[in-house]
Amino acid sequence: MAIAEEYIKLIFGLKIKQIRTDKELSLFGLSKLCGLSKSYLNEIEKGKKYPKTDKIIKLAEAFDVSYDQLVSLKLDKNLAPIGEILQSGILDEIPLELFGIQQSDLIDIIANAPSKVNAFISTIIEIAQHYNMSREGFYLASLRSYQEAQNNFFKDLEEKAVQCANSYQLDLTGKVTSNDLEEVLKEEYGYTIISEGIPNHEELDNLRSVFVPASKTLLLSNGVDEAQKTFIYAKELGYQYLNITDRPYTFSWIKYDNFDEVLHNFYASYFAGALIIPRNHLKEHLKGLFSINRFSESDFHKIMKLYNASPESFYQRLTNILPQDFGMQNVFFLRFTHKLGIEKFNLVKELHITHQQQPHANETNEHYCRRWMAIKTLKRAAIEDLEYAFNIQISDYESTDQEYLVFTSATKDPFKKGYYRSIGIGFLISPALEKKIGFVADPKIPKVKVGVTCESCSVIDCDVRVAPPKRLQTKEKNKKTSLLVDEILKQYS
């Protein structure tokens, strides 16, 4: 798994400090041995600097270890759990800032007290459980970190999808149908496919398909439409063509037993998207859309309808293509669900490329900004009982200089009566983006002042606020208390 550069620095620093401590060397002593300054070594151990090759060689000679041992990301048994945590991205998912804790502080604590690693991990898990993060949550957080580290583009899977299409003479202009894929699964891989094969039980409502490996039987729900069926078949073809055996057997998944299942499920899904929505074909049509100075909703939907895919699959595919082929490096993807009549909106899927963008999940039960395009469109679809709703806006985040161009589509959930879902993608507006998308400056696209959550929002005249800005109020109160305490201290000093 690829891991972020900052974590490579942290792991390297942990390893240097561990070896130095084992050899009972002070920073001063190590500095004498290797010829590097004490301050520079301190920066390395804190994970702030990663030395060049010649300096790593000096450290290896000073420690009497191999160069490969130093640069390896593998840690010994005492610190191995820390390496796993850093590589998984779990720390990114836990709201440490609520406790006034920085990740660097935690790493420093670990480095200074490696014997207490297990206690630290227990604390992290306890915090995660407090915020309802299950084992599956950890796995999915790790997967998201992996996707984001790769800008959600996987060249080998793109190439495999093209090879597969050529091998089975599948149409690479986006005209692949479920019949095309069903034929391949049956003739090449010996599948038996049973439509409406999943029993009609309320507990099975979320299932689109079930695969029985012993007999290679694929059972389908009676509610899947053509686009969903095509995706299911493409995903099954992905499992077979990529020779994946360690996988979940239900779609949607019920549980993951290990991280490999999570990763392989993602690989098969990515493969399916690349097969149904071919990269080069989509890229050429997007170039035309982005070249115009006025946004055309009809042109946007013409492109979407070129492919036998759901709106969610189309938006997901955009997160692969736009960062890679159009250089749009600050992108977010959000998926919300909502039940009619309940004032709650659940963020069930998100992705951020290349940094965490302003709209993001919170685990504190705060209320997401009702001015978000994702929530407004979802709410409209529910209230008006629409099969499909779409909108676009520029979201101007209060207290920052960041603006995002946001597209959102909302649909009914075909498997749950009274439920709706929205899929949105947003791009951080910058001079670079304005050169790539001609209609960014289209005056007909509304610009709306937004926040992240009501509890953290300072917009005063918001007419859709559903909770007071209690976090800001608490911060202001604490600031005033601190000033008063300072005055008391001065008075009696």
N, C-alpha and C positions, 0 to 999 in steps of 0.2 A: 504494500500500500504506500502510495506517495504521501509524504508528510510535509507540513509547512516549514519554510526555512527557519522561522523563529524557534520552532521546536527542535530542529536539528542542532541549533546553537545551544539550546538548553540541555539537550542530552549530552552533547560534547562537553559542556561545562561541568555537568554532574560527574561525568566519567573522569575528567581531569582532577576534580576535587577529591573524588573517591580514591584514585591512585595516589595522589599526593598525601592524603590522610593515612592511607595504609602504610606508606613508606615513612610516616612520621616526619614529613617535611613541612616547614612553614612556607608561606609565600615567599618570604625573603630567601630561604634556603633554595627553593626551586628556581628563583630568579638567578641566583648565583650559578646554579648548575646548567641552566639552559641559555642564559644570556638575554632573556626577555625581562622587561621591567616588571616590577612588582604590581604596579597599577594596571598594566596591560593584562597580566595573569589574572588579576582580580576581575577584570571585565570579562575575560573568557569564562571564568568559573560561574559568573552570574548570568551567563547566557547572552551577554550583550555583544560579544565579538566572536567571530569565527576566524581563526588564524589561517594564513596562506600556507601552501605546501611546505615551504622551507622552514617555517616556524613550527609546524606540526612535527617535522623531522627532528628538530632540536628537542622538542618535548619528548618524543619517543626515545631518543638517545639518553636524555636525562633520566627517564623512568626505566630504561632498559627493557622496553617493550617494542613490539613491531608497529610500524606505521598503520597497517591494516587494523590492528587491534584498537588503536585510538580513534580512527575514523568510522569504525563500525557503529551502527545504531544499537547494537546488542549490549545490554547492561547485565551485570552479574545478578545473582538471585536476590540480593538485598534491594537493588534498585530497579529490577526488571518490571515490577508493577507500575512504577512511575513512568517508564518508557511507554508502556501500554496505554496509560491514561493520556500522555501527551500526544501519542500517535492517533488515538481514537477521536480526539477533538471534544471529549466529554466536558472539559473545563469551559469550553465555549458555550455549552448549553446550560450551565448552572449559573444563576444570577448572583455571582459573587459580589458584584458591585453594591447589592442591597445591604451587604454586611461590611462595606468599606474595605473589601479585600481585593488586592490585585493579584493576578496570576503569578507575577514575578515574586511577590511576597511569599506565596505558597511554595514556589520552587526553592526559594532561599531557605525556608524552614526545613524542607525536605533534605536539602543538601547538607545542612548543619546537623541534622538528626536522622541519619539514614536508618538507624535501628528502630525508629518509630514510624516507618513507612506504612505498616499495616494499620496503625491507629489513624494515620492521615486518610488512607483509602476508606476506612470505615466511616470517617467523618464525611467525606465527599459523598459516599453512597447514602448516608443518612440524610444529608441535605437534599440529594436527588430524590430520595423517597418522599421527603417532606413536600417536594414539589411534584409528586405523583409521576416521577420518571421511572418506568419499569425497565426490566432488562432489555425488552424490545426497544424501548426508548433509547437506551445506550447504543444498541446496535444501529438504529436508524440515525442517531446523531453522528456516529462514526462514519456511516455511509455518506451522509451529507457533507461532512468534512472532506472526505475523499473526492466527491464530485466537485466541490468548490476548489480544491487544490488543483484539479485538472481542468478548471474552467468548464466543467461538465461536457467536455469533448473527448471522445475515445476513438482515436484513429484506427486502432486494430478492429474495433467492432464495426466501424463504418466500412472498412475494407471487406470484412467477413460478410456483411449484408450484401454488398455489391457482388462478391464472388458467388454467394448463394443465389441471388437473383439471376445471374448469368448461367449458373449451373442448371437451374430449373426453368429457365426461360420465362422468368417473371418480369412484368412490365416495370421499367425504371422511370416511368413518367407519372407515377402516382396512381395508376389504374389497377392496382392489385385488388382482387376481390376475395371474399371468403371461399368461394368455390375453387379458385386457383390454388389457395393454400391447403384446403381440405384434400384436394387431389394429391398433393405432394405428401401430406401426412399419412394418407392411407396407402398410397402406392410405394413410397420410398421408405417409410418408417413403420408400416404395419399397424397404424392406429385404427381403432374402432371408435366412431364418434356417435354419441347418442344425444340428439336434440331433446330438450325438455326432460333430461335424465335425472335432474336433481329434484328430490321429493319436495312437495309444496308444504313446507313447514316454516312458521314465522322465524324460528331460530336460524334458518338457512337463507333468509332473505338477502343477506349481503353477498352470497356466493354467486359468482358468474360461471365458474367452472370448477370441476374436480377431476384430477387425473389419477387413474389407478395404474401404477407402474407394472404390477404383476401381469396384467393383461393388455397394457397399453390402450386402455379405454378412457376416452375423454367424455365426461358428462357435462352438458350445458344446461344453464338455467333457461326457463321458457321466456325470460324477460329480455334476453340480449338482442340488440338490434344488429344490423349489418356491420356497422363500424366496430362495435364491441366484439362481435364474432371474429371479424378480420384480425383485430388486435390479439385476441386469445389464440387464434391459429398461428399468427406470426410469432408470438411468444413461445408457443410449443415448438415451432420450427427452430427457434433460436436455441432452446434447450438441446434439441437433437443435433443441430448443425455445429454447435459449439461443444458438443460432447459433455454436457453438464448433467451430472447425476445427483449431486447434493443440492436439493432444491425444495421449495414448498410445493405441495401438491394441490393447494386450493388457490383460487383467485376470486376475490381478494383473500389475502393471507389471514389465517386464524392466529398462528403463533410461529415464531422462529426459534428453532432449537439451538442454532449457533450462528456466528457471524457469516460463515461461508454461504449459508442459505440466503441471507440478506443480500450479500454481494452478487450471488449468482442470479437471484431474482431480478436485480437491477440490470445485470448484463443482458439477460433475455429480454427485458422490457426495452432497453436501449436498442438492441438488435431489431426488435419489432418495429420501433419507431423509424429506424433508418431504412427498413425494408418498405414500409407503407408510405413514408414521406421521404423520398430520395433527396439526398443533400443537394446535388447539383441542380436538380429540377427546381426545388424550392428556392435556392439561392438566386437563380435567374429571375424568377417572378418577384422576389423581394426587391431586387435592384430597381425594377420598374416602379414598384410602389413607393420606394423611398426617394425616387428622383423628382417627384412632383412637389409643388410648393403648398398645395392645399390637400388636407387629408380627405381621402375618399373611402367612406365606410363600405360602399358597394365593391370597390376594388379589393379591399381587405378581405371581404367575405368571398369574393370570387376565388381568391387564392386558397382560402381555407377549404372551399368546396371542391377544389381540384383533387383532394385526397379522400380516400375512404377511411376517414379518421374522425374521432370525436373532437370537440373543441379543446378538451384537456390534452389529448395527444398532440394536437397542433401546437398549442402553447408550449408544451414540454419540448417539442422539437425545436421551437424557436430558441430555447435556452441552450441548445447544442450549437445551432448554426450562427446565431448573431454574434456571440463573443468570438468565435473562431474565424468566421469568414467576413465579418463586417467590423471587427475590432471594437465591438461594444462591450467594454470591460466592467461596467458598473450596472449590473442587471439584477432584479429580484423577480422571483416567481412565488405567488401565493395562491393557496386553494382554501376556500372557506366553505363551511356547511352551515345551514340554518333551517330551523323548523318554524313553519308558519305559526304565528301567535305567541312565540316565545322571544323575549328581548335578549337573545344571546346569539353570538356569532362565533363559531369555532374555527380557529386556524389549524387545519389538519395537515398541511404540507407547505414547506417553504424551501427556497434555495436562494443563495446570495453569491453573486460573482462580481468582482473578485474580493470585495470586502462586504461586511455586513452593512446592508443599506438601512435607511431610516425605518421603513415599515418592517417590523419583525415580531416574532412571537414573544409573549411574556407568560411567565408561569405563576403569576401572582394574582390571577383572577381579576385583573383590571379590565376596564372596558375599552376595546379598540375604538379608535377615532371613527365616529359615524360619518365623517366627511370623506373617508377613504372611498375611492371609486369601487373597490371590491365589495364593500358593504352596501353602498347606495344602490348599486346594480342588483345585488342579491336581494335586497329589501324590496325593490321595485318588482322583480320577477315574482316574489312570493305574494305581495299584496295584489298584484294584477293577474296572478295565476298564469304567467307567461311560460311558454315552452322554451323560449330563448330570449335573452335580453343582452344588449351590448352598449358600452359607452366608453368614452375616452376623456381624459382631463389631464391638466398639469397640476400636480400636487406640490404646493409650496409649503415646506415645513417651517413652522414657527420656531423662532429662536435659533435658526440656522440659515445658511445661505444656499441650502440645497433644494432643488426643484426636480421633480421626476415626471416624465411623460409616461402615462399609465393607460394600458388597454385592459378592459375586463369584459368577459362573457359570463353570463349566468344561465343555468338550465335547471329544469326539474330533475330530481333524482328519480329515475324510472323504477327503482326498486323499493322506494320508501314513500308512501303517500304523505303529502304535506311537507316533504323535505326538498330543499333547494341547495344548489352549490354554485360557487363562482370561481373562476380561474382568471388570474390577472398576471400581467407582466409589466414591469416598469423599468425605465432607463434614466439614470442620472443625467440631467441636462448639463452639457458643457460645450465649449466651442468645438470640440472634436465631434460630439454627437450632432451638432447643428450642421456640420459639413456632410454628415452621413445620411441624415434624415431631413429631406427638404422641407417637410411640413411642420417641423418643430415650432416655427414662428407663426403658424397659421392662427390668425386672430380669432377664428371661430372655435378654436379649442379653448374651453373655459379654464381659467386658472383659479384654484381654490386653496385657501389657507387651511392647512391641516396640522394635526398633532400625531402622536403615537398612541397614547391612551388618554382618556379623560382625566385620570388621576394625575397625569404628569404634564397636562397641557395648560399653557398660559393664555390661550385665546379667550378674550373677555366676552366678546359679543356672540358666542357660539349658540345657535338656536337649536342644536341637536345634541347638546351635551347631556349625558345620562348619569354622570357622577361628578361631584365637586373635585377640584384639583388638590386633593388632600396631600399628595406627596410634596407639592410645591408649598402648600400651607405649612406643613410640618417643617420643611427646610427653612422657611422664613421665620417661623416661631423659634427654631433652634438658633438661628442667627441672632435674633433679638435677645434671647436668653444669654448667649455667649457674650454679647456686648455689655449687658447688665452685670454679669459676673465679673467682667474685666473692670468695670467701674467700681464694684465693691472691693476688688483686690487692690486697686489703686488707692481707694479711700483708707484702707487699713494697713497699707504697707508702710 
